[in-house]
Amino acid sequence: MQVTGLATTLTLMAPADAPLGSPVTLTATINSAGGMPTGQVVFHDGSTDLGTSPLNGAGVAILRTNTLAVGAHSLTASYAGDGKFGASTSAGVSIDIANADFSFGVAPTNATVIAGQSTQFMLTVTPAGGFANNVTFSCSAITGITCAFSPAAVTPANGAASTTLTITTSASVSRYGLLMPDRIAPWVPLVALSLFSLAIWRVGRIRIGRTSLLTATAVLAIVAPGLAIGGCGGYGSSTQANRGTASIRVTAQSGTISHTTTVMVTVQ
């Protein structure tokens, strides 16, 4: 005659996520209407055994592990039974193991400032995967631009942390970045394109002996609009000093982890 052990119910609790390498606590609890089961509980990561822990007087077995690899895991616990109680297996519990990291954002992404004055941006560091380390900041070197961070470093241990970036421009720098002409007549690009196309067409129809004359004509057709454009703006006499747009790369650094964003400052 086969004797069936009393039914048991096993439940497993685990955190939803954890940083890579950090200790993860797994808690298995067993219940039975016939009393308190005794023995061992085995913890599993899929088909891999993570370890074994004994049930205490309250029917609880605890295992701490730091061997879970990066990625999603489905964990279970199993009880083999004893002379009185039957075996049971818990439902699967999902846990995600992530590399400690952070995201880096800026608001706004661009600003306009008068030469010699300052403008500000808000930089935000948001932790992920249990990241809680110190983060420092720096700007790319650009003539006429200075950066200051307040505070100079943040530690997002309890969630997102922010710093204020103050960018100060110099009134003594004549140009910031590449300037477009102040004004370009709308017909100038069209004329340039038409003349260039005409020159290319005539190359195929005129004798080789006239190539040099045609080449000179084509070059003149290309250069003339450029001269017209130069006379209408760019760095000519009508262009205001201390004007242009600077692209500034801002870096957040923590050990080997580095993230970069860009802010645009238009100086008038």
N, C-alpha and C positions, 0 to 999 in steps of 0.2 A: 504494500500500500504506500503510495507516494504522498508525503506530507508537504503541503505548500506553505511557505512562510507568510507571515502577516504582511499585508500590503504596506508599502512605504512610498512616500512622495519626497522627491529631492528637488530643491530649487537652488539656483546659482545666481550670485550677484557679482558684478564687475563694473568698473567705470566705463563710460562710453568711449573715452579716448584718453591717451596718455603720451607723453614724450618718449622718444626712443631712449632706451637704457634706464628709464626710471622704474622704481619698484611698483608693481601692480598687485593689489590685494584682491584675491578671489575668495569669496565666502559661500560655502555650501551649507544648506540647512536641511535636515531630514525630519520628517514627521511620520507618525503612524498612530492609528487609533488603538493599537494594542500595547503601547508603551514606548520606551525610548530605545531605538536601535543603537548598537555599538559596532565598532569596527573601523574600517578605513574608507576614505573617499579618494578616488583618483580624479585628477583634473586633466582635461584634454584640450589641445588646440588642434581641431580637426581630428586627424588620425594619430597625432603625436601626443604622447603623455608628457605633461608638464611636471608632474610630481604627485605625491601622495601625502595626505594629512589625516590624523586620527580624529574621530568624532569626540567632542567633549561631553560633559554631562548634560548639556543643553541641546545636544544633537547638532552642533555646529563644527565644521572643519574649515580651517583657513590656510590658504597657500599664498605666499608672496613670491613673485617671480619678476625678473628684469630681462628675460631672454627673448621676449616677443620681438619679431622683426618688424620693420616698417611696412605698413599696409593694414588691411582689414582682416580681422580674425573672428572665427566663430568658436566660442569656448563652451565646453560642457563639463559636467561632473557626473561620476557614476559611483554607485554603491553596490557591492557584490552580494550583500546580505550576510546573515550569520545563522546560527542554528534556529533562531526564532523568527527573524524578519527576512522578507524577500528582497530581491535586488530591485534597483530603480536607477533611472538616468534622468538628469535634468534636461530641460529645454535649452536650446542654444542661446548664448548671449553674445552679442556683437561688440567688438572693441576695435578702435582704430588707433594704430600707433603711427605717430608722425614725427618727422625731424623737427626739432625746435627751430623756429624761424620767425620772421616778422614781415609784415607788409609796410609799405612806405608811401604816403600820399601828401599832396600839397594843395592848398586852396588860398587864393585863386591861383591859376597857372600863369597869369600874365598881369602886368600892371604898367601904367604910364606915369612918368615922373619928370619933373623939371631938372635939368642938369644942375648938379651940386646939391640936390636934395635926396631924401630917402623914401623907400617904400617897404611894406612889410608883407610877409607870407606866413601862413600857419602850416607847419609840418607835423604830421601825425604818424606815429609808429604804433602798429597794432600787432600784438603777439599772436603766435600760433604754435601748436604743438608743445605748449608748456614753456615757451620762451620767456625768460625773466632776467635777462642780462642787461648790462649797461650798453647804451647806444650813443655814439658820438657822431658829429656832423662836420661836413666840410663843403666848400664850394670850389669849382674850377677857377683857375687864375685868369682874370680878364683885366686888361689895362683900364683903369678908371673905375673899377667896380670893387667894393669891399663888402664882405659879409660878416655878420655878427649873429650869434645864436643865443637865445635866452629862454631856458637854461642851455648851457653848452652841451649837456648830456642828459639823457632820460633813462629810466629803468621801468619798463612796462610790466611790472610784476603783478599788478592787479587789474590789468586791462590796458586799453589804449592810453598812450602818453603823448603830449604835444610840446613843441617848442616854437618860438617865434623867430623867424628869419628876417633880419633887417638888412636890406641892400641899400648901400649909399653910393651915389654916383658922383663923379668929379666934374666940375665945371671947366676944368683946364684941358679935358680931352676933346679933340676936335671932331672925332667921328666914333660912333658905336656901331659896329657891324656894317653890313652892306646896305647902302642907301639906294632907293629907287629914284628916278628923276622926279623933280617937283611936278612937272607936267609934260606929257608927251602927246603931241597932236595925234588923234586917232588914225589919220591917213598915213602917218610915217611908216609903220610896220607893213601896211599893205603895199605901199610903193616899193619898199625894199624887197619884199617877196616877189612882186611882179617883175622888177628889173633883173633879179637874180634868175628867175625862171626863163626870162627872155634870153639871157646870156647863155644858159645851158642849152636852150633850143638851137641857137645859132651856131654853137660849136659843131653840131652834127651836120650842118649844111654849108659851111664856108670852107674853102680850100685850106690845106695845111699851111700854105704860105702866109695866110692872114691870121694865124693863131695868136701871134704876139699882140696884134692890135686888138683882137677880140678879148684876150686875157686882160689887157689894160682897161678895156671898157667894163668888163665884169667886175674887176676890183673896184673901179670908181663907183659902180652902181651899188656895191656893198658898203663902201666907206662913206659915201655921201649921206645916207640916212643916219649913220652913226654920228656924223658931225652935226646933223640936224638935231639928233637926240641930245647930244652933249650941249648944244646951245639952248636946249629947253629945260635943263635941270641937271640931275646928277650932282657932281661936285663943283658945278659952275658958280659964278658969283651970286646967283639968286638963292643958293642953298644956305640955310641957316647953319650956324656952327653948333657943335655939341648935340647933334641930333642923330638918331639911329636906333636900332634894336639889338640888344645883347641877349644871347642865349646862354643861360647860366646852368651848369650841371651841378646838382646838389646830391651829395652822397651821405647815406646813413651807414655806419660801420659798427659791427660788434664782432670782434675776433676775426674769424674767416668769413663771416656772413656780411655781405655788402649789397645794398640796394640803392639805385640811382633814380632820380626824377629830374625834370628840367623846368625852369621858370624862364619866362620871357619878360624882359624889361625894355620898354620903349622910352628913350630919353628925348625930351623936347627942348 
